[in-house]
Amino acid sequence: MRAKIDTDVLFISCEDVPPFKKGGSVVRNSYFWALRSIAAQSRRDRDWEYEAEVWLALQRMLISFSESGYLYLRETILEFPDGTEIPSTLRSISTWLTPD
């Protein structure tokens, strides 16, 4: 999921957040609600926002869903622009986007 940090707020691209689908996969829908439950802002048309206070919870959640085996790695890892300094709390679930 494409991500960026601005003034201690993590933004996850709204295009990369898993959508809720009525009658869809229980794991994917649970993932959607788990991500939404700790987000400061989670509107469909805007990037989802996570304040620094919840980054540890986000890290644990992403690891847990990643280890479940039901989601793709690209759905549970944060991808930052190349050269971005990634805070230590988020390093274990993050990578950098490489330019094409």
C-alpha beads as a LAMMPS data file, in Angstrom:
LAMMPS data file: protein, C-alpha beads

100 atoms
99 bonds

1 atom types
1 bond types

-500.0 500.0 xlo xhi
-500.0 500.0 ylo yhi
-500.0 500.0 zlo zhi

Masses

1 110.0

Atoms # bond

1 1 1 0.000 0.000 0.000
2 1 1 1.480 3.304 -1.028
3 1 1 2.183 5.465 2.001
4 1 1 3.706 8.769 3.034
5 1 1 4.283 10.613 6.295
6 1 1 3.612 14.290 6.864
7 1 1 3.875 15.928 10.304
8 1 1 3.658 12.628 12.222
9 1 1 0.616 11.453 10.291
10 1 1 0.843 8.361 8.089
11 1 1 -1.227 8.547 4.920
12 1 1 -2.183 5.354 3.066
13 1 1 -3.397 5.800 -0.494
14 1 1 -7.175 5.443 -0.662
15 1 1 -6.690 3.499 -3.908
16 1 1 -4.665 0.838 -2.063
17 1 1 -6.895 0.330 0.984
18 1 1 -8.823 -2.941 0.664
19 1 1 -12.475 -2.257 -0.155
20 1 1 -15.340 -3.568 1.936
21 1 1 -17.522 -5.898 -0.122
22 1 1 -20.888 -7.029 1.168
23 1 1 -20.813 -10.811 0.964
24 1 1 -17.088 -10.721 0.253
25 1 1 -14.209 -12.519 1.916
26 1 1 -14.461 -12.534 5.707
27 1 1 -10.701 -11.980 6.039
28 1 1 -10.637 -9.024 3.618
29 1 1 -13.680 -7.422 5.211
30 1 1 -12.199 -7.936 8.694
31 1 1 -8.974 -6.368 7.438
32 1 1 -10.907 -3.360 6.104
33 1 1 -12.707 -2.832 9.427
34 1 1 -9.529 -3.356 11.472
35 1 1 -7.675 -0.731 9.418
36 1 1 -10.606 1.627 9.609
37 1 1 -11.045 1.204 13.371
38 1 1 -7.689 2.819 14.198
39 1 1 -7.631 5.402 11.407
40 1 1 -7.983 9.063 12.303
41 1 1 -9.639 9.663 8.903
42 1 1 -10.928 6.966 6.554
43 1 1 -12.994 8.463 3.759
44 1 1 -13.393 6.704 0.428
45 1 1 -12.185 9.612 -1.664
46 1 1 -9.182 10.567 0.494
47 1 1 -6.052 8.880 1.768
48 1 1 -6.542 7.189 5.112
49 1 1 -4.743 8.875 8.013
50 1 1 -3.026 7.256 10.984
51 1 1 -1.586 9.333 13.811
52 1 1 1.735 8.302 15.380
53 1 1 -0.054 7.055 18.518
54 1 1 -1.507 4.088 16.606
55 1 1 1.532 3.129 14.507
56 1 1 2.474 0.260 16.837
57 1 1 -1.067 -1.128 16.638
58 1 1 -0.979 -0.725 12.847
59 1 1 2.344 -2.544 12.677
60 1 1 1.009 -5.467 14.720
61 1 1 -2.179 -5.599 12.675
62 1 1 -0.325 -5.648 9.347
63 1 1 2.024 -8.387 10.571
64 1 1 -0.895 -10.454 11.824
65 1 1 -2.871 -10.207 8.589
66 1 1 0.276 -10.837 6.554
67 1 1 1.047 -13.997 8.513
68 1 1 -2.519 -15.256 8.035
69 1 1 -1.670 -16.210 4.460
70 1 1 -4.990 -14.956 3.087
71 1 1 -3.725 -11.624 1.764
72 1 1 -1.003 -10.736 -0.710
73 1 1 2.174 -9.121 0.589
74 1 1 1.442 -5.944 -1.402
75 1 1 -1.806 -5.635 0.553
76 1 1 -0.113 -5.728 3.947
77 1 1 3.108 -3.781 3.426
78 1 1 3.580 -0.020 3.375
79 1 1 5.436 1.302 0.338
80 1 1 7.125 4.658 0.817
81 1 1 8.665 6.872 -1.865
82 1 1 12.336 6.038 -2.424
83 1 1 14.582 7.794 0.072
84 1 1 11.860 8.416 2.679
85 1 1 13.026 7.974 6.254
86 1 1 10.805 5.251 7.691
87 1 1 10.174 5.483 11.458
88 1 1 11.474 2.502 13.433
89 1 1 7.956 1.465 14.484
90 1 1 6.964 0.977 10.842
91 1 1 10.195 -0.491 9.408
92 1 1 9.242 -4.147 9.818
93 1 1 6.157 -3.713 7.637
94 1 1 7.541 -1.203 5.130
95 1 1 9.610 -0.933 1.994
96 1 1 10.525 1.741 -0.532
97 1 1 8.970 2.130 -3.954
98 1 1 11.658 1.943 -6.584
99 1 1 11.398 4.256 -9.576
100 1 1 10.500 2.499 -12.837

Bonds

1 1 1 2
2 1 2 3
3 1 3 4
4 1 4 5
5 1 5 6
6 1 6 7
7 1 7 8
8 1 8 9
9 1 9 10
10 1 10 11
11 1 11 12
12 1 12 13
13 1 13 14
14 1 14 15
15 1 15 16
16 1 16 17
17 1 17 18
18 1 18 19
19 1 19 20
20 1 20 21
21 1 21 22
22 1 22 23
23 1 23 24
24 1 24 25
25 1 25 26
26 1 26 27
27 1 27 28
28 1 28 29
29 1 29 30
30 1 30 31
31 1 31 32
32 1 32 33
33 1 33 34
34 1 34 35
35 1 35 36
36 1 36 37
37 1 37 38
38 1 38 39
39 1 39 40
40 1 40 41
41 1 41 42
42 1 42 43
43 1 43 44
44 1 44 45
45 1 45 46
46 1 46 47
47 1 47 48
48 1 48 49
49 1 49 50
50 1 50 51
51 1 51 52
52 1 52 53
53 1 53 54
54 1 54 55
55 1 55 56
56 1 56 57
57 1 57 58
58 1 58 59
59 1 59 60
60 1 60 61
61 1 61 62
62 1 62 63
63 1 63 64
64 1 64 65
65 1 65 66
66 1 66 67
67 1 67 68
68 1 68 69
69 1 69 70
70 1 70 71
71 1 71 72
72 1 72 73
73 1 73 74
74 1 74 75
75 1 75 76
76 1 76 77
77 1 77 78
78 1 78 79
79 1 79 80
80 1 80 81
81 1 81 82
82 1 82 83
83 1 83 84
84 1 84 85
85 1 85 86
86 1 86 87
87 1 87 88
88 1 88 89
89 1 89 90
90 1 90 91
91 1 91 92
92 1 92 93
93 1 93 94
94 1 94 95
95 1 95 96
96 1 96 97
97 1 97 98
98 1 98 99
99 1 99 100
